[in-house]
Amino acid sequence: MLSPDDRRLFLEALKPPQDYTFDRGIGTTFTMNLITLLITPLSLSMLDRDNIDEMLKDPLILLEGLKRHANKLSIFCQAGYIDIPPKDNVLYSYLEDMIVQVKAPNGGVFHPKIWLMRYVCEGLPVLYRLLSLSRNLTFDRSWDLMVQLDGELAEHRTYGYSVNRPLGKFIEQLPDFSVHPVNNRIETDINLMAEEVRRVQFNSPQGFEGDPEFYPSGIPGFRGYKSSDPYSRLMVISPFLSTSIMQKVAGKSRDNILISSTAEIDKLSSQAQERFEKIFVFDEVTDAIEDSETSTGNEKLKVGNEESQNDASLNGLHAKLFVMESGWDVTWLLGSANATVPAFRNKNVEFMVRLKGKRSKFGIDEILGEEDNEFTLLSLLQPYKRSNQKPDTDPEKEKAEKIADQVRRWIVNSEFNLDIDPKSDSKYDMVLTYSSSTNSPDGNYTISCWPISLPKDYAQETKFDQDENTLYFRNHDLLTITPFMAFEVKAKVQDVEHRIQFVVKLPISNLPANRDNVIVSAIINNKNQFLRYLRLLLSDEESSLIAEGWFVNIGNISNRPMQLEDLDIPLLEDLLRTLSRSPGEKIDRIADIVSQIKEAPDAEKIIPHEFDILWEKIIKARNELL
């Protein structure tokens, strides 16, 4: 369960069970990478472990995954902690309606990492899947922990299972944390899933006993996990630590094990360290970690640094696991919470899952394994040795970091609006206005902002003071219009400068109605792409089709226009087969794409004349069938 295998295991876990299709889903994360979110819908219908790299290269495949599922996903993330992507992608527009920016009600951070998915199949019970992770929706490569819980909806039940009440209440309250009101689609999905999930009988992972239990914290009515059962031995795996928490959880147990990073263990008091018989650190290639949590509850993010999926290096430890042994039994507590004060004292919003089993199967020694076995966790660990390096206590640096974080929070709490003003020659101005109920933070800092669809060269510097509350980004194409605004804050204390970058999704008004048509036409921009898209829509096994090298390469033909016979299937025969099997769904999706492309000025260069003739007959036959 501890794995550095980038996003593949997570994405595969989203795939529907056999015979089922994805209906709707909810995800929560602290930080977010837009590129990772861009490929997430692919896992719901087309992802295959062996073709993910090819899919990332092909905007046509990304477009189809987004058009199928983007309007079924709702992703809640901490406001002000979306990464600035390394380059623009017109498909980011499909992410706009699924992202909900939130804030923790108790002043900490929104830190849970769960995914709740709903799958349907005609004639079979509705299935739910809950994924509880310990890292965020990014390409970070770190040692992670994920648990998958599946269960059927008991539609005949009038009342829910009491053990699921915390999960249902957590889902129900998510819109309450939103910076801006959620749209009607998300509100409908939340209401349905929050009610239904109470009536789902989740199965514990194989080998564990009893029902899994859920512990949200930092939300009204819930204070997280409080251990009432005594335990004789404890193991803590956590990237970040607080002395008071470590002393409390290990206060009455013996032979305890701690696994963390050298820097965090160094910070613990000697009394806290003495509560653990053995202390280990990962044999880290690098000590960079995706997010960090300080004892004050602030979290810092290394942004704008997308990592290669094929990079063999790891980014340290990100798993959070508490293992408590009592006699022959053992309890696992896993999820988003670090062993820190903000996580366990109700400041952050967190979500943890408790599992129970036998010590002989899931105890501490079983998890660690034998040291001389290269495939065990213990083989990856090194005994902790106190670092000889003195901790960085540069007061100017700390002040600059504090100022930058205060400015970030102030920006998130300010009221922004992006208005689109059409100009001549299909050009548009993006007009950014703001107001704030609080004064801007004190300190020496600058704020720059720019749409993520434009290079940073277009950034405008401003203090957003009362005399300057409007910025103009003038004369840009329709494809560059986006509510995703990048911010850079530079804070300076004496000669020390600290810089942070992040993205905020702003409310947008007067968005041109034809923007989606223009985006589709920018991707399906020639006959090659159009015919490939048809093949993708008509295929029964998309992942197998994408794995075929010719499908990827056929879009690269540039020395001649593609003809209908370039596809190795009789197009008419395949369309007729689709018409007879599913005259509604697939034909409607093709009709939608055709109508969007028809709005393009040079549609005749994209849709072959032969297809137009064929399509008229297909539509006529479909209307007669329905």
N, C-alpha and C positions, 0 to 999 in steps of 0.2 A: 504493500500500500504506500510505502515511501518510495517516491520515484522522481527522477529529474527529467522525465520524458516530455518536455515542453507542454504543448497544449493537446497533443494527440489523444491521450487517454481521456481527458476531459471531454473533448469534442466527440469521441466515439461513444461516451456514456450518454450523450444527448440523443443518439439515434433511437428511433422508435423500436419497440419490440416487433418481432415478426408478425406480419399481417396488419399491424397497426399503423396509423398515420399521426403526425404531430398536429395537435389542435390549438394549443396555446401554452405559453410559459412565462415564468417570472424569474429574473435573476437579480442578485444583489452583489455589490462589490464596492470596495473602498476606492481603489484607483482603476482607471480604465484606459485601454489602448484601442483606438478606433479601428486599427487594422485587424486586431483580434476579433473585435465585434463584427467586422465586415464579413469574416469567414464563418462565424458561428452558425448562421442559417443554413450553410451548406451541410452541416453535420446532421440536419434534420431530414435530409432526403438523399443527398448525393455523396457524402463524405466516405472515402475509403482510405485506410491507413497508407496505402501505397501511392495514392494520387493527389495527396493534399498539396504538394509543391506545384504540380501542374495546374491545379485549380487556382492557386494564388496568382499565377501568371496570366490567367485568362479572364479578362473583364466580362466576357460573355457568360461564363459559368457563374461568376459572382453575381451578375445581374439576375440570372434566373433564380439563384438561391434566395436573393433578397426579395424579388417580386413574389415568390411563393410564401415566404415566412416572416419577413420583416414586420408585417402588420399583425403578427401573432405573438410577438415577444415584447416584454416590458422589462427594462433594465434600470435598476435603481443604483445610483452611485453618489459618492460624496461630492458635493458641489465644490468646484475649484480644483479637482484632482483628475481631470481628463488630460492624458498626454497630448502634446502637440505632435501630430504625425509628421514623419520625415518628408512626405510629399503629398500633394493634393491628389484626391481621387474624386471624380464626379459622383461616384456611388455613395459617398458619405451622406448624400441627401436622403438616402433610404434609411439612415439610422436616426434621423431627426425625431420622428414621432415615437420611437421606442425608448429613448433615453429620458429618464427622470432624475433630475438633480435634487439631492436631499441633504438635510442637516440633522445632526443628532439633537434631540430635545434637551439634553442635560449638559450641553456645552462641549462634549467630547467630539469624537468623529463617528461617522457611520461606517462600521467595519465588518458587517456580516458578509459571508460568502456562501450563499446557498442558491440552488436552482430548483424550482418546482415546475415540473413538466406534466402536461395532460395529453394523453394519447387516446385515440378512439378507433373503433373498428365496428362496422355494422354487425349486429347480432351478438356482440361480445361485450363484457363489462368495460366501463371506462377505467383506464389504468393511470395511476399517478406515479411519478418518480421524483424522489428528493435526492439531490446531490448536495452534500456538505463538504466544502473545501476549506483549505487553510491559506490559500493565496488568491490573488486578484485576477481580474480579466485582462491579463497582459501576456506577453511572450516571455516573461521572466522564466529562467531555467534555475529552479531551486528545488531542494528536497521538500517534497510536498506530501500531503495526506488527504485522501478523499474517501468518503463513504457513500455508497449508493443504496438507497432504500426504495423498493418497489411495493406497490399495493393496489388492490382493486377497490373501486368505489362501491360501497354497499348502498345501492340506491333504495333498497327497501327499508333502511333504517330511518326512523323519525329523528332520533337523537344521535349526536356524534360520539365518538370514543373520547373519554375524558383525557386520555393520554395525549390526544392530538390538539387539545384546546390551545396550548401555548403556540403551536405552529399556526393554527388558524387565526389566532388573534394577531400574531406577528404579521402575517400576510395582509390582514384587514387594515392594520394601522399604517402600512407603508405610505399610502398617499398623504397621510397627515404630516409626514416629514418633508414633503416636497417644497422646494423653493417657489415653484409656480404651480398653478392648478393642473392636474393631470387631464388628459383628453378623455372623451366619452368612451372610447374603445378600451383604454387601460382601466378605467373605473369599472366597466362592465366585467372585464376579465378578472379583476381583483375580487369583486363581489362574488362571482361564481366560484372561483377557486378557494377563497377563504371559507366559504360555506361548505363546499364539497369535501375539502381536505380533512375536515373534522370527521367525516364518515369513511375514511380510507383506513383499511387494516394494513399498515406497513409491516413488512417482514424484515426482521433483523438479518444481517449478513450471515452466511452459512457458518454454523458452529456456535454462534452467540445464542443466548437464551432469552425468552420473554420478548416483550415489546420494546422497541427503541423509545427513548424519552427525549423531549425537546426543551431546551433552556434558552429562550431569548433574554436579553438583558438590555438595560438602558432605554426601555420603552415603558409607558405607563402600565402599572399593574404587574410588572415582572422585574425581579431583581437577580435573575440568573441562577446559577447552580450553587446550592449550599449543601455541603456534605453532612448528612446526619448519621450516616453509618460509619463506625470506626474502621480504620484500616491499619494494617500492621506494617506495610511497606509501600513505597511510592516511587514512581518514575515520572519525571517531568521532562518533556521535550518542548522547548519554547525558544524562539529567536531573541525575545526581549524579556527582561526580568526586573522585578522590584524586590528589594530586600524584605519589606514588610510582608509581601505575599508569600515569598519563599519560606520565611520563618513560620508563617501561619500554617501553610499546607503541609509542611514537613515537621510540624512541632511534636507530634506524638508517635510517629512511625520510626522504624529503624531500617538500616541497610538500604537507604534511599539512593536513587540514581538521578543525576541531572545531566541533560544534554543541551548545550547551547553554544554560543560563540565565546571566544576568549575575551573579547571586549566587554560583553555583558556580564560574564562571570567575574571579571576583574572589579566591576562596580559593586558587587555584593559585599556586604559586611562579612567579616571573618566568622561571626556567629551564624549567619545564614549559610555560609559554605560548609560549616562544620555539621550541619544537619544532613549532609549527604555523604555516604560512604565512598561513592565513586562519582567523579565528575568527568565528563567527556566533551570533546568538541569534534565537529566534523573536520576531516582532512580537507579543508576548503582550498579550492584553486584560487578563489578570489573572495574577499570579504564584503563585496557589494551585495546589498540585499534590497529587494524591491521597495519595501516601505519600512520605515523605522518609527518606533513608538517610544516617546520619552516618558518619564515619570510624571510630567505635567499634562500629558494627554495630547500634546501636539504630535502630528505625524508629518514626516518630511518625505519628499518623493524625488527620486532621480528621474527627471523627465526628459523627453526628447531623445531617448537612447534605445531605439528598437534593436533587439538582438536577433541575430540570424538563428533560424530554427535549427540549422545544422551545426551550430557552434557547439563544440564538445565541452566547453568550459561550463562550470556551474556557478551559481550565484549564492552559494551558502545554504543556510537552513531556513525553511519557511513553515515547516510542519508545527502544529500545536497539538500536543497529546499529553493527557494526564492519566496514568495507569495506577489504580489503587487496588492492592491485594488485601484480602481478608479471608483467612483460612484457605479453603479450597476454591474460593470464588475470586473473581476479579472484575473491576469496573473500569471501562474506558470512557473518558470524556474528551471529545475532540471537536474541532471546529475552528472558529476565527479568533478566539481570545488568547492573547499572550498572557504569561504569568506576571501581569503588571497591575498597578493600582487602577489606572483608567479602565482596564478591561474587566476587573472583578469588583469594582466599587461603583458600578452602575453609571459611569460617566459616558463611556462609549456605548454605542449600539453594537451588540455582539450576538452570535447565535452558536450554540453548542449542542451536540448530540451525545446522549449517554447510552452505552451498550454494556450488557452484562454477560459474562461467560465463566468458564472454568479456568482456573489458573494454569492447569496442565496444558491448555490449548493457547491461551492468550495472556499468560502471565509475563512478568518482566523478563525472566530468563529466556522464555520462548521467543520474545520479540528480539532480544539482543542476539541470541544464537551463540555459536561457538566462535571464538576468536580466530581459530586456524582455518575456518571455512570462509572462502572468499566471497560467498554469496549471502552472507549474513550482515545484519546491521552493525554488529560489533566490529566487523572487519573494516568498516568505513570510519571508525572513530579513533581518536587519539586521546590519551589521558591529558587532562587539563594541566597546563603549566602557566602560572601567572606571567603575564607579559611584562617585559622589562621596560616597555615604552610608557612614558608618562602620558596620562590622558590629556587630550587637547582642551585646555581651559582658557583659550584666548578670549578675554572679555569683550573685545571689540567684535570678534567674529560672532559671538553669542548674541550680542546686541543687534548686529546687522541681520542675523537670522530671525530674531524676534520681530524686528520691524517689518521684514519682508512677509512674514506669516500674518502679521496684523493687517498689512495692506491687502493680502489675498482675502482674508476674511471680510474686510471692508468692501472689497469689490463684489464678493459673492452676496453680501447683504444689501448692496445698492440696487436700485431699480433701473435696469437698462431696457431699451427698446431699439430694435433695428427696423427702420422703415425703408422700403424699396421705392425709389422714385424713378419712373421710366423716362428715358431721354430719347433723342432721335437716333436713327440707325441702329436699332436693337441694342442700345446701350442703357445702362442703369446706374444710378447712384445708390450707394448704401449709406444711409444716414443714421448714425449712432447717437442716441441721446441718453442721458442718465439723470437720476436724482437720488439723493440719499437723505435719510432721516437723521443721520449722525455725521459729525464732522470727520474729515479725512484724518488718518492717524498722523501723529507728530513724527518727525524724523527727516533725515536726508535721504530721499529716494526719488526715483523716476518710474513712471508707468508708460509702457508702450503697448499698443494693441493693433491687430490687423486680422482680417478674415483668414482662416486657414487655407482657403482656396487660392490665396495670393502669396508670393514669396515674402519673406520677412523684409525685403527692401521697401515694401509698401507700409511698414509699420509707422504709426504716428505716435509721437510722444506727448503725453499730457499728464497733468496732476489731477484732472477731473475736479477742479475747484469750482466755486460758485460762479466765477466769471467765465468759465469755459465748460459748457455742458453738452456740446455737440461736436461730433467728428464726421467728416465726409470722406467717403471712398468713391471717387467719381469715375464715371464712364467705363464700366466694366461689362463684360459679356454676361448673358443670362446664366451660363454654366458656372460662373464664379460666385453667384449669390448663395450665401450660406448663413445660418444662424450661429455657426460655430466660430467664436471669436477667440483668437489667441492673445494671451497677455504675458508680458514680461515685466517683472518687478526687479529693479536694481536698488538695493539698499546699501548705503555707505556710512560707516562709522570710522572717522579718521581716515587711515589709508586702507582699511579693509572693506571690500565690496562683496556682497552676497547677492546672487541672482537666482530667481525661480521663474519657471515658465509653466503655463497651464492653459487649458481651454475651458471656456464657459459657453454653454448653449443659451442664447438670448432669445427672448420673445421676438417674433418677426411679424411684420404686417405688410400688407399689399404685395404678397408674394405672387408673381405672375402665374396664371393658371396653366400655362403651357410649359412650365419648367420641366416637368417629368417627360413630356414628349421630346423636348430638346435633348435631355440626358440620354434617353433611349436611342435617339437618332445619332448621338455622338458615339455610341458604342456599336450599334448595328448600323454601320455607315457605308456598307457596300454589299453586293450580292453574296460574296463569300460569307460574311457574317450572318446575313439573313438566312441563308440556307443551312448553315451550321446551327443556328438557333432553332430552326424548324426540326432538325434532326434531334436536338436535345429535348425539345418539347415532346416529340413523338416517341422517344425511346421509353421502353418499360424498365430498363435497368441503366439508369444514368451513370452510376459509379463505374459499371463495366464499360460503358461507352467512353467515358472520359479516360479510362485507363488505356484505351486503344490509341497508339501513337498517331494514327492518321487523323483522328478527330482534332487533336491539338494542332498538328502541322497543316491540316488542310486550310485553316484560316490564314496561313502565311503565304498562300499562293499569290504572287504579285505580278507574274509575267503575263497573265491573261485573265479575263473575267471568268468566274466560275459558271458552269452550266448545270442544269438540273441533273444531267447524267453523271456529274462528278460525285454525287452521293451514291453509295453502293446499294441503295434500296429503291424500289419503284415508289416514288413519292405519292402518286395517286393511290396506289394500293395501301400504303401505310396510313394515309389520311382517311381512307374509307374504313379501314380497320378501327381507327380511333373514333370515327364517327359512329360506328355501330356499337362500340363498347362503352364509350363515355362521351356522348354528344354534347354534354354540358361543359364539364370542367376543362378538358384540354382544348376543345374547339374554342371555348370562350377565351382562354388564355392566348391562343393564336390570334383570335379576332382582336383582342386588346392590343397586342403588339402591332398588328397590321394597321389598326386605326391610328396608333401613335405615330408610326412611321409615315403614314399618309399625310400627316400634318407638316412634315419636313419639306422645305422648299425643293429639294432634289430627290423626292421619294421615288421617282421613276428610275433613278440610278441604283436604288437599293432593292426594290421588289421587282423581280423579273416579270416581264409581260406575260410569259407563259403561266406563271403562278397566278396572276390576276384572273386569267380566264378560268383556271382550275378552281380558284377560291370562290368565284361566283357560284359555281355548281355545288361546291361543298356547303356553302351557306344556305343555298336553296334546299338541298336535301336535309340539312339539319333542321330548318324551320318546319319542314314537313313531318319530321320525326317527333318534334316536341309539341 
